Amino acid sequence: MKHLILLLLVFSLYSCGTTQLKDRWISPEADNYTLKKVFVVGLTDDPEAREKFEKKLQSQLALRDIEATISLDKFDAEFLAKERTDTEIKALENQLLEDGYDAVVFTKVAGIKNKIQFKKDYSNIDKSHNRFNEDYLMYQDQHFNPDAYKEYQVYNAETSVYCLCPTKARTLIWKGYIDIVDPQNINQTVKDYSKLLILVLEEDKIIPPKE
């Protein structure tokens, strides 16, 4: 039981509403970097979601004394209107470096999965699987009622922090894999994702805690 309680505490720590941390990677040299001025990019074809996410992350970083510029303020309409080449992106990196940026925080959706879930909510562990008859009666519905299940989507999102340091290689400092489960509301999803992302970045000492 103690082991189960510990697992539940860990799960709740790395879950915020619609978002769940699946994994993350930290560079062995992450301690050598201090983020002061970062460029935030949220890559999505939904302009509203992009703006809300970038601005939310910008405000959270500002609370931790990190200057953040969002891509919607830096990129003009012409830049976003077509695909860009490797040369153009490298030129952007060089410009950011000249402007004093030390990192890029890049978020994108890497994949989407379709899921099926039993509609009855037995998330309370004290009420599920305690008795065979209850468990059987609950799930027998799958044989007689096709509508007992609902389909939903899970978005596999990734956020990466890349170094733009002048004396070091422009390389990956940190990467987090976060699932967005059945998003229904943009505002809530953005709030959940940014909250979880900031929490993990703080724990991994990529950014300082809020003062």
C-alpha positions in Angstrom: 0.0 0.0 0.0 2.8 2.4 0.8 4.3 1.7 -2.6 1.0 2.4 -4.3 0.6 5.7 -2.4 4.1 6.8 -3.4 3.2 6.0 -7.1 0.1 8.1 -6.8 2.0 11.0 -5.3 4.6 10.9 -8.1 1.8 10.7 -10.7 0.0 13.7 -9.2 3.2 15.7 -9.1 3.8 15.2 -12.8 0.2 15.7 -13.9 -1.6 18.9 -14.3 -5.2 18.6 -15.4 -5.1 17.6 -19.1 -1.3 17.1 -19.2 1.0 14.3 -18.1 4.8 14.2 -18.0 5.9 11.0 -19.8 9.7 11.5 -19.8 12.5 14.1 -19.9 16.2 14.3 -20.7 18.8 16.6 -19.1 22.2 17.3 -20.6 25.1 16.3 -18.3 26.3 19.9 -18.8 23.0 21.5 -17.9 24.5 23.0 -14.7 26.9 25.1 -16.8 24.1 27.1 -18.4 22.2 30.1 -16.9 19.2 31.3 -18.8 18.7 35.0 -18.9 17.2 35.8 -22.3 15.3 33.2 -24.2 13.3 33.0 -27.5 10.0 31.1 -27.1 8.6 29.2 -30.1 5.3 27.3 -30.1 4.9 25.5 -33.4 1.3 24.9 -34.3 -1.1 25.7 -37.1 -3.6 27.1 -34.6 -2.7 30.8 -34.2 -4.9 31.3 -31.1 -3.3 28.3 -29.3 0.2 29.5 -30.3 -0.4 33.0 -29.1 -1.9 32.0 -25.8 0.9 29.4 -25.1 3.8 31.7 -26.0 2.4 34.6 -23.9 1.7 32.3 -20.9 5.2 30.9 -21.0 6.6 34.4 -21.4 4.8 35.6 -18.3 5.9 32.6 -16.2 9.6 33.1 -17.2 9.4 36.8 -16.4 8.3 35.9 -12.9 11.7 34.0 -12.6 13.7 37.0 -13.9 14.2 35.5 -17.4 13.6 37.9 -20.3 11.5 36.0 -23.0 10.6 37.1 -26.5 7.8 35.1 -28.3 8.0 34.1 -31.9 4.8 36.0 -32.8 6.6 39.2 -31.9 9.8 38.4 -33.7 8.5 36.7 -36.8 6.7 38.8 -39.3 3.8 37.6 -41.4 6.1 36.9 -44.4 8.4 34.6 -42.4 5.5 32.5 -41.2 3.8 32.3 -44.6 6.0 29.6 -46.1 8.5 26.9 -45.2 12.0 27.9 -44.3 15.4 26.4 -45.2 18.2 25.2 -43.0 20.2 28.3 -44.1 17.4 30.6 -43.1 17.0 29.0 -39.6 20.7 29.1 -39.0 20.6 32.8 -39.9 17.9 33.3 -37.4 20.0 31.6 -34.7 22.9 33.9 -35.5 20.7 36.9 -35.3 19.3 35.8 -31.9 22.9 35.2 -30.7 23.9 38.7 -31.8 20.8 40.1 -30.0 22.0 38.6 -26.7 19.7 35.5 -26.5 21.2 32.5 -24.7 18.6 29.9 -25.4 15.6 28.8 -27.5 12.6 27.2 -25.9 10.9 25.2 -28.7 7.5 23.4 -28.2 5.7 21.4 -30.8 3.2 18.5 -31.2 5.2 15.4 -32.3 2.3 13.0 -32.7 -1.4 12.4 -32.1 -2.9 9.1 -30.8 -6.5 8.0 -30.9 -7.7 6.4 -27.6 -10.8 4.6 -26.4 -12.0 4.8 -22.8 -14.8 3.2 -20.8 -17.2 6.1 -20.1 -17.9 5.2 -16.5 -15.5 7.0 -14.3 -13.9 4.6 -11.7 -10.9 6.8 -11.1 -11.4 6.6 -7.3 -9.2 3.7 -6.3 -11.2 3.0 -3.2 -14.2 2.1 -5.2 -12.7 0.0 -8.0 -11.5 -3.6 -8.2 -12.2 -4.2 -4.5 -14.8 -6.9 -5.3 -15.1 -9.3 -8.2 -18.8 -8.7 -8.7 -18.4 -5.0 -8.9 -15.6 -5.2 -11.4 -17.5 -7.8 -13.5 -20.7 -5.8 -13.5 -19.0 -2.7 -14.5 -17.1 -4.0 -17.5 -19.6 -6.5 -18.8 -21.3 -3.6 -20.4 -18.6 -3.7 -23.1 -20.3 -6.8 -24.6 -23.8 -5.4 -24.7 -23.4 -1.6 -25.1 -21.0 -0.4 -27.9 -21.8 3.2 -26.8 -20.2 2.5 -23.4 -16.9 3.7 -24.8 -15.7 7.1 -26.0 -13.0 8.0 -28.3 -10.5 10.8 -27.5 -7.1 12.0 -28.6 -3.8 12.3 -26.9 -1.3 14.9 -28.3 2.3 13.9 -27.8 4.0 17.3 -27.2 7.7 18.0 -26.7 9.5 21.0 -25.3 13.2 21.5 -25.9 15.7 24.0 -24.5 18.5 24.7 -26.9 21.7 26.6 -26.0 22.7 29.7 -28.0 25.8 30.3 -26.0 28.6 32.0 -28.0 31.4 30.0 -26.5 29.7 26.6 -26.6 28.1 24.4 -29.2 24.5 25.2 -29.9 23.1 22.0 -28.5 20.2 20.5 -26.6 20.2 21.3 -22.8 16.8 19.8 -21.8 13.9 18.0 -23.4 10.5 17.1 -21.9 7.8 14.8 -23.3 4.3 15.8 -22.2 1.0 14.2 -23.2 -2.0 16.5 -23.6 -5.0 14.2 -22.9 -8.4 14.9 -24.6 -8.0 18.7 -24.7 -11.4 20.5 -24.8 -10.5 24.1 -23.9 -7.5 26.0 -25.2 -7.2 28.2 -22.1 -7.2 25.3 -19.7 -4.9 23.2 -21.9 -2.4 26.1 -22.1 -2.6 26.7 -18.4 -2.0 23.0 -17.6 0.8 22.6 -20.0 2.7 25.7 -19.0 2.2 24.9 -15.3 3.6 21.4 -15.6 6.5 22.5 -17.9 7.6 25.2 -15.5 7.3 22.8 -12.5 9.7 20.3 -14.2 12.1 22.9 -15.5 12.4 24.3 -11.9 12.9 20.8 -10.5 15.6 20.1 -13.0 17.3 23.4 -12.2 17.0 24.6 -15.8 15.2 27.8 -14.6 15.2 29.3 -11.1 12.1 29.2 -8.8 9.8 32.1 -8.8 10.9 34.8 -6.4 
